[in-house]
Amino acid sequence: MNLRSVISWSVTQVILIFIFTAIFGSMSDSAALLSEAMDKFPPELLAAFGMTNMDMSTVLGFFALAFLFCQICLAIQAANYGISLLSVEERELTADFLLAKPVGRTQILTSKLLSVFTGLTITNVIVWVSSFVFLNIYKNGQEINTNALLMLLLSIVLFQLFFLTVGMVISLLVKRVRSVTTFSMALVFGLYILTAFSGMMGGTSLEIISPFKQFEPNYIIKNSAYDTPLVLLSVAVTLISIVGSYILYQRRNIPAPV
């Protein structure tokens, strides 16, 4: 059911990565001037977009900016799958048909999770391949810090799982999901805006709950490492969301079509 969606999101990622790496390839000679120009922007503006201390003269520094847009697409895809995972039957009034089968709710949820995780993994692999291919094509002789790039790409898995599982919990907490897109966009851009405003105001108390802060591309590339406490927080939220989803789904009262 999600195959066409997986293909669409994967193609979108390839196009994004190609455009940004090609832009760097065409302007790498003057990329240092771009970095100097960025230094003159207000620090609050740079912090809002996660561009603080970003070295735009390097291929990975420029790629960090591209990866931020990739993260937004990955988050929307994962949130869409998570929110629609268990709400699709209720929305299409086929839940009673599914639950009348000799299959337990635990098995249903597990099968659905494995299905969407497979779709997300396909997108993940395509992002990996396209990133390595286009970065090597348009690096213009620069050396690529492979360790930093690997750390950045590995973060996709936990990043996707956060939005997938939190979206799943949201769909089980509301009475009925009438529009998956509305909920997923609110979740993704709500957390992104939270990170942006916290960066602009210099706060650190609220932004830590956002994956956009927990897996900030510029931080990962600059340090070739994760911000471990924030990553552990993301893992904890993901695990709690998975356990909570199983509990909520077992207890959920599924309305029959009227």
C-alpha positions as CSV (number, residue, x, y, z in Angstrom):
1,M,0.0,0.0,0.0
2,N,2.9,2.4,0.7
3,L,5.0,1.5,-2.3
4,R,4.1,4.5,-4.4
5,S,4.6,6.7,-1.4
6,V,8.0,5.3,-0.7
7,I,9.0,5.8,-4.3
8,S,7.7,9.4,-4.3
9,W,9.5,10.4,-1.1
10,S,12.7,8.6,-2.2
11,V,12.7,10.5,-5.6
12,T,12.2,13.7,-3.7
13,Q,15.2,13.0,-1.5
14,V,17.4,12.3,-4.6
15,I,16.3,15.5,-6.3
16,L,17.1,17.6,-3.2
17,I,20.5,16.1,-2.7
18,F,21.3,16.4,-6.4
19,I,20.3,20.1,-6.5
20,F,22.3,21.1,-3.4
21,T,25.4,19.2,-4.3
22,A,25.3,20.5,-7.9
23,I,24.9,24.1,-6.6
24,F,28.1,23.5,-4.5
25,G,29.9,22.1,-7.5
26,S,29.1,25.2,-9.6
27,M,30.0,27.7,-6.9
28,S,32.7,26.0,-4.9
29,D,35.3,28.5,-6.1
30,S,33.4,31.3,-4.4
31,A,32.0,29.3,-1.5
32,A,34.5,31.0,0.9
33,L,32.8,34.4,0.0
34,L,29.5,32.9,0.9
35,S,30.8,31.8,4.3
36,E,32.1,35.4,4.9
37,A,28.7,36.8,3.9
38,M,26.9,34.4,6.3
39,D,29.1,35.6,9.2
40,K,27.5,39.0,8.8
41,F,24.0,37.7,9.3
42,P,22.4,38.1,12.8
43,P,23.4,35.2,15.0
44,E,19.8,34.7,15.9
45,L,18.9,34.1,12.3
46,L,21.7,31.6,11.8
47,A,20.7,29.8,15.0
48,A,17.1,29.5,13.9
49,F,18.2,27.6,10.8
50,G,20.9,25.6,12.5
51,M,23.6,27.4,10.5
52,T,25.7,28.7,13.4
53,N,29.5,28.2,12.7
54,M,28.6,26.4,9.4
55,D,31.6,26.3,7.0
56,M,29.9,26.7,3.6
57,S,33.3,26.6,1.9
58,T,33.5,22.8,2.4
59,V,31.4,20.2,0.7
60,L,30.2,18.7,4.0
61,G,29.5,22.1,5.5
62,F,27.3,22.9,2.5
63,F,25.7,19.4,2.7
64,A,24.7,20.1,6.2
65,L,22.3,22.8,4.9
66,A,20.9,20.4,2.3
67,F,20.5,17.7,4.9
68,L,18.3,19.9,7.0
69,F,15.7,20.0,4.1
70,C,16.1,16.2,3.8
71,Q,15.3,15.8,7.5
72,I,12.1,17.8,7.1
73,C,11.0,15.5,4.2
74,L,12.0,12.4,6.2
75,A,10.1,13.6,9.2
76,I,6.9,14.2,7.2
77,Q,7.2,10.8,5.6
78,A,7.7,9.0,8.9
79,A,5.0,11.0,10.7
80,N,2.5,10.3,7.8
81,Y,3.2,6.5,8.2
82,G,2.9,6.6,11.9
83,I,-0.3,8.5,12.1
84,S,-2.0,6.5,9.4
85,L,-0.6,3.2,10.6
86,L,-3.6,2.3,12.9
87,S,-6.0,5.0,11.9
88,V,-6.5,4.0,8.3
89,E,-9.0,1.2,9.0
90,E,-11.0,3.5,11.3
91,R,-11.0,6.3,8.7
92,E,-12.1,3.9,5.9
93,L,-14.5,2.0,8.2
94,T,-12.8,-1.4,7.7
95,A,-11.5,-1.8,11.3
96,D,-14.2,-4.3,12.3
97,F,-13.4,-6.4,9.3
98,L,-9.7,-6.6,10.2
99,L,-10.2,-7.2,13.9
100,A,-12.8,-9.9,13.3
101,K,-10.0,-12.1,11.7
102,P,-8.2,-14.7,13.9
103,V,-5.2,-12.3,14.4
104,G,-4.4,-10.6,17.6
105,R,-3.9,-6.8,17.9
106,T,-0.3,-7.3,18.9
107,Q,0.4,-9.2,15.7
108,I,-1.5,-6.6,13.7
109,L,0.5,-3.8,15.1
110,T,3.8,-5.6,14.8
111,S,3.2,-6.5,11.1
112,K,2.2,-2.9,10.4
113,L,5.3,-1.6,12.1
114,L,7.6,-3.9,10.2
115,S,5.9,-2.9,7.0
116,V,6.4,0.8,7.4
117,F,9.9,0.4,8.8
118,T,10.8,-1.5,5.6
119,G,9.5,1.4,3.5
120,L,11.4,3.9,5.6
121,T,14.6,1.8,5.3
122,I,14.2,1.8,1.5
123,T,14.1,5.6,1.5
124,N,17.0,5.6,4.0
125,V,19.2,3.4,1.7
126,I,18.4,5.7,-1.3
127,V,19.5,8.7,0.7
128,W,22.7,7.0,1.6
129,V,23.5,6.0,-2.0
130,S,22.6,9.3,-3.6
131,S,24.5,11.2,-0.9
132,F,27.7,9.3,-1.5
133,V,27.3,9.4,-5.3
134,F,26.6,13.1,-5.7
135,L,29.0,14.3,-3.0
136,N,31.8,12.4,-4.8
137,I,30.7,13.8,-8.2
138,Y,30.6,17.5,-7.0
139,K,33.2,17.6,-4.3
140,N,35.6,19.4,-6.7
141,G,38.7,17.7,-5.3
142,Q,37.9,18.3,-1.7
143,E,38.4,15.6,0.9
144,I,35.3,14.2,2.5
145,N,35.3,13.4,6.2
146,T,33.8,9.9,5.8
147,N,33.4,9.4,9.5
148,A,31.3,12.6,9.9
149,L,29.2,11.7,6.8
150,L,28.6,8.2,8.1
151,M,27.5,9.6,11.5
152,L,25.2,12.0,9.8
153,L,23.5,9.3,7.6
154,L,23.3,6.9,10.5
155,S,21.2,9.4,12.4
156,I,18.4,9.0,9.9
157,V,17.2,5.7,11.4
158,L,16.6,7.2,14.9
159,F,15.3,10.4,13.4
160,Q,12.7,8.4,11.4
161,L,11.7,6.2,14.3
162,F,11.0,9.2,16.5
163,F,8.4,10.7,14.2
164,L,7.0,7.2,13.3
165,T,6.4,6.2,16.8
166,V,5.3,9.6,18.2
167,G,2.9,9.9,15.2
168,M,1.5,6.4,16.1
169,V,0.8,7.5,19.7
170,I,-0.9,10.7,18.5
171,S,-3.2,8.7,16.3
172,L,-4.2,6.5,19.2
173,L,-4.8,9.4,21.6
174,V,-7.2,11.2,19.4
175,K,-10.7,9.9,18.8
176,R,-10.5,9.8,15.0
177,V,-7.9,11.0,12.5
178,R,-9.7,12.7,9.7
179,S,-6.7,14.1,7.9
180,V,-3.2,12.5,8.3
181,T,-1.5,15.4,6.6
182,T,-2.8,17.9,9.1
183,F,-1.5,16.0,12.1
184,S,1.9,15.1,10.5
185,M,2.6,18.7,9.3
186,A,1.6,20.1,12.7
187,L,4.0,17.6,14.4
188,V,6.9,18.1,12.1
189,F,6.8,21.9,11.7
190,G,5.8,22.4,15.3
191,L,9.0,20.7,16.5
192,Y,11.1,22.5,13.8
193,I,9.7,25.9,14.8
194,L,10.3,25.0,18.4
195,T,14.0,24.4,17.6
196,A,14.2,27.6,15.5
197,F,12.6,29.9,18.1
198,S,14.7,28.4,21.0
199,G,17.8,29.0,18.9
200,M,16.8,32.6,18.2
201,M,16.1,33.3,21.9
202,G,19.1,31.4,23.2
203,G,17.0,29.0,25.2
204,T,17.9,25.3,25.8
205,S,15.0,24.0,27.8
206,L,12.4,23.4,25.1
207,E,14.5,22.6,22.0
208,I,16.0,19.5,23.5
209,I,12.7,17.6,22.9
210,S,13.0,18.2,19.2
211,P,14.8,15.7,16.9
212,F,15.9,18.6,14.8
213,K,18.0,19.7,17.7
214,Q,18.9,16.1,18.8
215,F,20.3,15.3,15.3
216,E,21.5,18.8,14.2
217,P,23.4,18.2,11.0
218,N,25.9,21.0,11.6
219,Y,26.8,19.7,15.0
220,I,27.3,16.1,13.8
221,I,29.5,17.1,10.9
222,K,31.5,19.6,12.9
223,N,32.2,17.2,15.8
224,S,32.0,13.8,13.9
225,A,29.9,12.7,16.9
226,Y,26.4,12.9,18.3
227,D,25.2,15.0,21.3
228,T,24.9,11.8,23.4
229,P,22.4,13.0,26.1
230,L,20.0,14.4,23.4
231,V,20.3,11.2,21.3
232,L,19.5,9.1,24.4
233,L,16.5,11.3,25.0
234,S,15.3,10.6,21.5
235,V,15.8,6.9,22.0
236,A,13.9,7.0,25.3
237,V,10.9,8.8,23.7
238,T,10.9,6.3,20.8
239,L,10.9,3.3,23.2
240,I,8.2,4.8,25.4
241,S,6.1,5.6,22.3
242,I,6.4,2.0,21.0
243,V,5.4,0.5,24.4
244,G,2.6,3.0,24.8
245,S,1.3,2.3,21.3
246,Y,0.9,-1.4,22.1
247,I,-0.9,-0.6,25.4
248,L,-3.2,2.0,23.8
249,Y,-4.0,-0.2,20.8
250,Q,-4.9,-3.2,23.0
251,R,-7.4,-1.0,25.0
252,R,-8.7,1.1,22.1
253,N,-12.4,0.9,21.5
254,I,-12.8,0.6,17.7
255,P,-16.1,2.1,16.5
256,A,-18.1,0.0,14.1
257,P,-19.4,1.6,10.9
258,V,-22.8,3.1,11.3
